[in-house]
Amino acid sequence: MKNRLFLLIAFLAFSLFTFAQQKTVKGNVKDERGEPVIGATIVAKSTTKSTITDVDGNFSLTVPASATTLIVSSIGMDKKEVEIKDGALVIIMKDNAYSLNEVVAIGYGTQRKRDLTGSVSSVSEKSLRDIPVATVAEALTGKMPGVQVTTTEGSPDAEIKIRVRGGGSITQSNSPLYIVDGFARDDIKDISPSEIKSCDVLKDASSTAIYGSRGANGVLIITTKSGEAGKTKINYSGYAGIKNITKELSVLSPYQFARKQYERALYGDDKVASEYETYFGSFGDLNLYNYMNATNWQDKTFGRTGTTQNHSISVTGGTKTFDYDATFSRIDDKAIMIMSDYCRNNASLKFNIKPIEWLKVNLAARFSNTVVNGSGANDVSGAEKSTNDSRVKSAVVYQPIQLSNLVAQNDDEDAISNLYSPIVNSQDNNRYQNTSDYRLNGGLTVTPAKNWSLNSNFGWQKTNKNDERFYGLSSYFVKDGGAGKRNNLPAPAILLRNTYTTVVQNSNTINF
């Protein structure tokens, strides 16, 4: 009884001591017009103590006695630091004028955010600058409300899907329209994030009217960097990193694998237990498999240390009538899966010229070369086909011990998969892709009178793609008869595709 009384007294004393080390701060947050600021965040500086204001702008926050400053922030308003004083605090916050005056690109040109009536989301160069990713689409992930960015699979050249307010079509494409420096494009995979000045997404009809039905799924407008008047500047940015597999799936040990085969024989229809002695020995000797080392096929397939590095260098400068921007960037990515790597080189040159007051001329040249080794995702559809060629599945279900005389006992997919190791599966789905993209863009803007402007843009694009694919005996393409037969047996196949595309664009607009 005495011990319990002592513990109670000690607990009360500790509680009183802790309470004495804290204090409660109360106050009200308003804007410059005297209206309450709802949902403003209040944080005690150098602590984790925080709260938000209610519908009347009031707040109450318990902070350590040593706290002297509150940090108050709210979307669209300047952050403010307030000294903690006795009594209730009255905090006046100012509108963020820079945010409201920020210029965004829309279908008919540019406009200040405060004047917008349509729904537009924007990401600035500052938000993209320090993100270590390979493509612009990856850099946009999670940065725009109503815009979903997903990667279809894990290969370096994987397709990245962008959806604005979800999908709007069941049978047709749901991808947005991409506009880069005024020109429509099918994708933005060849643009380096370091080249981006701003990215704006138009979501509704009022903003996308100029693009007609092409803008039905939203419009993603990208503006690349240009030179600035002043001294020549040389900028470099880069990063490097390593990648490793984070988790492996649990698989059967050699003993569990051998015992499973006997159990399948005893309770199944494929073979009797005596025939399994050909592969695994006597049933009474199964314990010997407890001392056998298993082959970790997951480690052999996905266990290498991947590396990635990205380098970008640019030279900019200009005068009041002429500016230029020259940029070169390179990304090298070695994936954790064997026989898989990715390399992309980008070079661009951009000029803006204003020879006379009423005339502007812009010229841009861009080159991109992308090389991809490895098959990446399966290029066949259907659940049966895609899982049959899956390297992940093969690394999990393949036998943990070498059995050279094992054959498939039936048409069970797992049994067939055990005939080919994950290494063979990777070699039998080998692919090499080399894509070169050349673009030339030019435009004229004439201002004949006040409030009037005439703009004419011309663009030329040429894309060469070399795609070489090898299908070995373990691939579904060969098993399904895609390569035909040789001596009445399935034959491996090589598919070579060369694609050449030329696109010419011209757009003319008059603005008042």
C-alpha positions in Angstrom: 0.0 0.0 0.0 2.9 2.4 0.8 4.5 1.6 -2.5 1.3 2.4 -4.4 0.9 5.7 -2.5 4.5 6.6 -3.2 4.1 6.0 -7.0 0.9 8.1 -7.1 2.6 11.0 -5.4 5.6 10.7 -7.7 3.3 10.6 -10.8 1.4 13.8 -9.6 4.7 15.6 -8.9 6.0 14.7 -12.4 2.7 15.9 -14.0 2.9 19.2 -12.1 6.5 19.6 -13.1 5.7 18.9 -16.8 2.7 21.3 -16.8 4.9 24.0 -15.3 7.3 23.6 -18.2 4.5 24.4 -20.8 2.3 27.4 -21.6 -0.8 27.9 -23.7 -0.9 30.5 -26.4 -4.2 31.8 -27.8 -5.0 34.2 -30.6 -6.8 35.1 -33.7 -5.6 35.3 -37.4 -7.1 37.8 -39.8 -6.3 39.1 -43.3 -5.8 42.8 -44.2 -9.6 43.2 -44.7 -10.4 42.0 -41.2 -11.8 38.6 -42.4 -10.8 35.5 -40.4 -8.2 33.2 -42.0 -9.6 29.7 -41.8 -7.2 26.8 -41.7 -4.0 28.8 -41.2 -1.1 26.7 -39.7 0.4 27.8 -36.4 3.7 26.3 -35.5 5.9 27.0 -32.4 9.3 27.7 -33.9 12.0 25.0 -33.4 9.4 22.5 -32.0 6.9 20.0 -33.4 3.9 21.7 -31.7 1.3 23.0 -34.2 -2.4 23.6 -34.8 -4.7 25.3 -37.3 -7.3 28.1 -37.0 -11.0 27.4 -36.8 -13.8 29.0 -38.8 -13.5 32.2 -36.8 -9.7 32.4 -37.2 -9.1 31.5 -33.5 -6.4 29.1 -32.3 -5.1 27.7 -29.0 -1.7 26.0 -28.8 0.2 24.5 -25.9 3.9 25.1 -26.3 7.1 24.5 -24.2 7.9 27.3 -21.8 11.1 28.0 -23.8 9.2 28.8 -27.0 9.4 32.5 -28.0 8.1 32.6 -31.6 5.1 31.4 -33.6 5.3 30.8 -37.4 1.9 31.4 -39.1 1.3 30.3 -42.7 -1.6 30.0 -45.1 -1.9 29.3 -48.9 -1.9 32.5 -50.9 -0.5 34.6 -48.0 3.0 35.6 -46.9 4.4 33.5 -44.0 4.8 35.5 -40.8 6.7 35.1 -37.5 5.1 36.4 -34.4 6.6 36.9 -30.9 4.8 35.1 -28.1 3.4 37.6 -25.6 1.1 37.5 -22.6 -2.6 37.6 -23.5 -4.4 36.8 -26.7 -2.5 37.5 -29.9 -4.0 39.3 -32.9 -2.2 38.3 -36.1 -2.7 40.2 -39.5 -1.6 38.3 -42.6 -0.9 39.8 -46.0 -1.9 38.4 -49.4 1.0 36.9 -51.4 1.1 39.4 -54.2 3.8 37.5 -56.1 1.6 34.4 -56.2 -1.4 36.3 -57.5 0.6 38.2 -60.1 2.4 35.1 -61.3 1.9 34.6 -65.1 0.7 31.2 -66.4 0.4 30.0 -69.9 -3.1 29.4 -71.3 -4.4 28.6 -74.7 -4.4 32.2 -75.9 -1.1 33.2 -74.5 -0.3 34.1 -70.8 -2.4 35.6 -68.0 -2.0 36.5 -64.4 -3.4 34.1 -61.8 -5.6 36.8 -60.3 -7.4 37.2 -63.6 -8.1 33.5 -64.3 -11.6 32.2 -64.3 -10.7 28.7 -65.5 -9.0 25.9 -63.7 -5.2 25.9 -64.2 -2.5 24.2 -62.2 1.1 25.3 -62.4 4.6 24.1 -61.4 7.5 26.5 -61.6 11.2 25.9 -62.4 12.0 26.3 -58.7 9.8 23.3 -57.8 11.4 21.0 -60.4 15.0 22.1 -60.0 16.2 19.8 -57.3 14.1 16.7 -58.0 16.4 13.7 -59.1 14.2 12.2 -61.8 14.8 11.3 -65.4 11.7 12.8 -67.1 9.4 15.8 -66.7 6.4 13.5 -66.1 8.1 12.0 -63.0 8.9 15.5 -61.7 5.2 16.4 -61.8 4.1 13.5 -59.6 2.1 14.7 -56.7 2.6 18.4 -57.5 -0.7 19.3 -59.2 -4.2 18.8 -57.8 -6.4 16.8 -60.1 -3.4 15.5 -62.1 -2.5 11.8 -61.8 1.0 10.6 -62.8 1.6 6.8 -62.8 4.3 4.6 -64.2 3.2 1.5 -66.0 6.1 -0.7 -64.9 9.7 -0.6 -63.5 11.9 -0.5 -66.6 13.9 2.8 -67.2 11.9 3.6 -70.4 8.6 2.7 -68.9 5.6 4.6 -70.2 4.4 7.3 -67.8 0.7 8.0 -67.9 -0.7 11.5 -67.1 -4.4 11.8 -66.5 -6.1 15.2 -65.9 -9.2 14.7 -63.7 -9.2 11.0 -64.4 -10.0 9.2 -67.7 -12.8 10.5 -69.9 -12.9 7.8 -72.6 -13.4 4.1 -72.4 -12.2 3.2 -75.9 -9.9 6.1 -76.9 -6.8 7.7 -75.5 -7.1 9.6 -72.2 -3.7 11.3 -72.5 -3.6 15.1 -72.4 -2.4 17.2 -75.3 1.2 18.3 -74.8 2.3 21.7 -76.0 6.0 22.5 -75.8 6.9 26.1 -76.7 3.7 26.4 -78.7 4.0 23.1 -80.6 1.8 20.0 -80.1 3.6 16.8 -79.3 2.7 13.1 -78.6 4.9 12.8 -75.5 7.5 14.7 -73.4 9.9 11.8 -72.7 12.8 13.4 -74.5 12.8 16.7 -72.5 15.1 17.0 -69.6 13.6 18.4 -66.4 16.5 20.9 -66.2 15.2 22.6 -69.4 11.8 23.5 -67.9 10.9 27.0 -67.0 7.2 26.4 -66.2 4.6 23.8 -66.6 0.8 24.6 -66.7 -2.1 22.2 -66.9 -5.4 23.5 -68.4 -8.4 21.5 -67.1 -11.6 23.0 -68.4 -13.2 24.2 -71.6 -12.6 27.9 -71.2 -8.8 27.4 -71.1 -8.6 24.7 -73.8 -11.1 26.2 -76.4 -8.3 27.1 -78.8 -7.3 23.5 -79.1 -10.7 22.1 -79.8 -11.4 18.4 -79.3 -7.6 17.7 -78.9 -7.8 19.4 -75.5 -10.7 17.2 -74.2 -8.4 15.3 -71.9 -6.7 18.5 -70.6 -3.7 20.4 -72.0 -0.2 20.3 -70.5 1.7 23.4 -71.6 5.5 23.4 -71.1 7.7 26.5 -71.5 11.4 25.9 -71.8 14.1 28.2 -70.6 15.3 31.2 -72.6 18.4 33.4 -72.3 18.3 36.7 -70.3 19.8 40.0 -71.0 23.2 40.5 -69.2 26.5 38.7 -68.9 27.0 35.2 -70.2 26.1 32.6 -67.5 27.3 29.0 -67.3 25.2 26.7 -65.1 25.8 23.1 -64.2 23.5 20.7 -62.2 23.9 17.0 -61.6 23.4 14.1 -59.3 24.4 10.5 -58.9 22.9 7.6 -56.9 22.7 3.9 -56.4 19.7 1.5 -56.3 19.2 -1.8 -54.6 16.2 -4.1 -54.3 14.5 -3.4 -51.0 12.7 -6.6 -50.3 12.6 -10.2 -51.6 9.7 -12.6 -51.5 9.9 -15.7 -49.4 10.4 -19.0 -51.3 10.7 -22.7 -50.6 13.9 -24.1 -49.2 15.5 -27.1 -51.0 13.9 -29.5 -48.4 10.5 -27.9 -48.8 10.7 -27.9 -52.6 11.7 -31.6 -52.7 9.0 -32.6 -50.2 6.4 -30.7 -52.2 7.2 -32.8 -55.3 6.6 -36.0 -53.4 3.4 -34.7 -51.9 2.2 -33.8 -55.4 3.0 -37.3 -56.6 1.2 -39.0 -53.7 -2.0 -36.9 -53.9 -2.0 -36.0 -57.6 -2.4 -37.7 -60.9 1.0 -36.9 -62.5 3.4 -39.5 -61.2 3.9 -42.1 -58.5 6.4 -41.4 -55.7 8.8 -44.0 -56.9 9.4 -42.2 -60.1 10.4 -39.0 -58.2 13.4 -40.9 -56.8 14.9 -40.3 -60.2 15.1 -36.6 -59.4 15.1 -36.4 -55.6 16.4 -39.7 -54.3 14.7 -41.9 -51.6 11.9 -40.3 -49.6 13.8 -41.3 -46.4 16.8 -39.2 -47.5 14.8 -36.0 -47.9 16.4 -34.6 -44.7 19.7 -34.3 -46.6 18.1 -31.4 -48.5 18.2 -29.4 -45.3 22.0 -29.1 -45.7 21.9 -28.1 -49.3 22.4 -24.4 -50.3 19.7 -22.9 -52.4 20.2 -20.6 -55.4 18.7 -17.2 -54.8 17.3 -16.4 -58.2 15.7 -13.2 -57.1 19.2 -11.9 -56.2 20.7 -13.2 -59.4 17.9 -11.5 -61.5 17.3 -8.3 -59.5 20.1 -8.2 -57.1 22.8 -6.1 -58.8 23.5 -2.6 -57.6 22.0 -0.1 -60.0 23.5 3.3 -60.6 22.0 6.5 -62.0 23.6 9.8 -62.9 22.3 12.9 -64.5 24.3 15.9 -65.7 23.2 19.1 -67.3 25.1 22.2 -68.4 23.8 25.4 -70.0 25.2 28.6 -71.4 22.8 31.6 -71.4 23.1 35.3 -72.1 21.9 38.1 -74.3 21.0 41.8 -74.7 17.8 43.7 -74.9 17.2 42.7 -78.5 18.8 39.2 -78.6 19.1 36.3 -76.1 20.2 32.7 -76.4 20.2 29.5 -74.4 22.3 26.4 -75.2 21.8 23.3 -73.1 23.2 19.8 -73.0 22.1 17.1 -70.6 22.8 13.4 -70.2 21.3 10.7 -68.0 22.7 7.2 -67.5 20.6 4.6 -65.6 21.7 1.0 -64.9 18.7 -0.8 -63.5 18.8 -3.5 -60.8 17.5 -6.1 -63.2 20.2 -7.8 -65.3 20.6 -6.8 -69.0 18.8 -3.6 -68.4 20.1 0.0 -68.8 19.0 3.3 -70.2 20.9 6.3 -71.6 19.5 9.6 -73.0 21.3 12.6 -74.5 19.6 16.0 -75.0 21.0 19.1 -76.8 19.0 22.3 -77.5 19.7 25.7 -78.8 17.2 28.5 -78.5 17.3 32.2 -79.8 14.9 35.1 -79.3 15.5 38.1 -81.5 13.7 41.5 -81.5 15.3 43.5 -84.4 12.6 46.2 -84.3 10.0 47.2 -81.7 7.0 45.6 -83.4 8.7 42.3 -84.5 9.8 39.3 -82.5 11.5 36.2 -83.9 12.2 33.0 -82.1 14.2 30.0 -83.3 14.9 26.7 -81.6 16.7 23.4 -82.5 16.5 20.3 -80.3 18.1 16.9 -80.6 17.5 13.8 -78.4 18.9 10.3 -78.5 17.7 7.5 -76.3 19.2 4.1 -76.0 17.4 1.3 -74.1 18.8 -2.2 -73.4 16.5 -4.8 -72.0 13.0 -6.0 -72.7 11.3 -4.0 -70.0 7.6 -4.8 -69.9 6.0 -7.6 -71.7 4.8 -6.5 -75.1 2.0 -9.0 -75.3 -1.5 -8.6 -73.9 -3.6 -11.0 -71.8 -3.1 -12.4 -68.3 -1.7 -15.7 -69.5 0.8 -14.3 -71.9 2.1 -11.5 -69.6 2.6 -13.8 -66.6 4.2 -16.5 -68.7 7.1 -14.2 -69.7 7.3 -12.5 -66.3 10.9 -12.2 -64.9 9.5 -11.6 -61.4 7.4 -14.8 -61.5 10.3 -16.8 -62.9 12.7 -15.6 -60.2 10.2 -16.8 -57.5 8.9 -20.1 -58.9 12.1 -21.5 -60.4 13.6 -24.5 -58.6 16.0 -23.6 -55.8 18.3 -26.5 -56.7 19.7 -27.7 -60.0 18.0 -30.7 -61.5 19.3 -31.2 -64.9 17.0 -34.1 -65.8 13.7 -32.5 -64.6 11.0 -32.2 -67.2 7.5 -30.8 -67.2 5.1 -33.5 -65.9 2.0 -31.8 -67.3 0.7 -28.5 -68.8 0.7 -26.8 -65.4 2.1 -23.3 -65.9 4.3 -23.6 -62.7 5.8 -26.9 -64.0 6.6 -25.4 -67.4 8.2 -22.3 -65.7 10.5 -24.6 -63.8 12.2 -25.6 -67.1 13.7 -22.2 -67.7 15.8 -20.2 -65.2 15.2 -16.5 -64.8 18.5 -15.8 -66.5 17.4 -17.7 -69.6 14.1 -15.9 -69.5 15.9 -12.6 -69.5 18.2 -13.6 -72.3 15.2 -14.9 -74.3 13.4 -11.6 -74.1 16.3 -9.3 -75.0 15.7 -6.0 -76.7 17.6 -3.0 -78.0 16.0 0.3 -78.9 17.7 3.4 -80.3 15.6 6.5 -80.9 16.8 9.8 -82.4 14.6 12.8 -82.5 15.4 16.1 -84.4 13.2 19.2 -84.1 13.4 22.7 -85.6 10.9 25.3 -84.5 10.5 29.0 -85.5 8.0 31.7 -85.0 7.2 35.4 -85.8 5.2 37.7 -83.7 4.1 41.0 -85.2 2.5 43.8 -83.3 1.0 46.2 -85.9 -1.0 48.3 -83.4 -1.7 48.6 -79.7 -3.5 45.5 -78.3 -3.1 43.6 -81.6 -0.6 40.8 -82.3 -0.2 38.3 -85.1 1.7 35.1 -84.5 2.9 32.5 -86.9 4.7 29.3 -85.8 6.4 26.7 -88.0 7.7 23.3 -86.7 9.5 20.3 -88.3 10.2 17.0 -86.6 11.9 13.9 -87.7 12.1 10.7 -85.6 14.2 7.6 -86.4 13.6 4.5 -84.2 15.5 1.3 -84.4 13.9 -1.6 -82.5 15.7 -5.0 -82.4 14.0 -7.9 -80.5 15.2 -11.4 -79.8 12.7 -14.1 -78.7 14.2 -17.3 -77.4 12.6 -20.8 -76.8 11.3 -19.8 -73.4 9.3 -16.8 -74.6 5.6 -16.9 -75.1 6.1 -15.5 -78.7 7.9 -18.7 -79.7 5.6 -21.0 -77.7 2.6 -19.5 -79.3 3.9 -20.2 -82.8 4.9 -16.7 -83.6 8.3 -17.7 -85.1 7.1 -20.8 -86.9 9.0 -24.1 -86.7 12.3 -25.5 -87.8 12.6 -29.3 -88.2 9.1 -29.5 -86.7 10.4 -27.8 -83.5 9.8 -24.3 -82.2 12.4 -21.9 -83.5 13.8 -18.7 -81.9 13.0 -15.4 -83.6 14.5 -12.0 -84.3 12.3 -9.0 -85.1 13.9 -5.9 -86.6 11.8 -2.7 -86.9 12.9 0.6 -88.3 10.4 3.4 -88.0 10.8 6.8 -89.7 8.4 9.6 -88.9 8.3 13.2 -90.2 5.8 15.8 -88.8 5.3 19.4 -90.1 3.2 21.9 -88.1 2.0 25.4 -88.7 -0.2 27.5 -86.6 -1.3 31.1 -87.1 -3.2 33.2 -84.5 -4.5 36.8 -84.2 -4.9 38.2 -80.7 -6.8 41.3 -79.7 
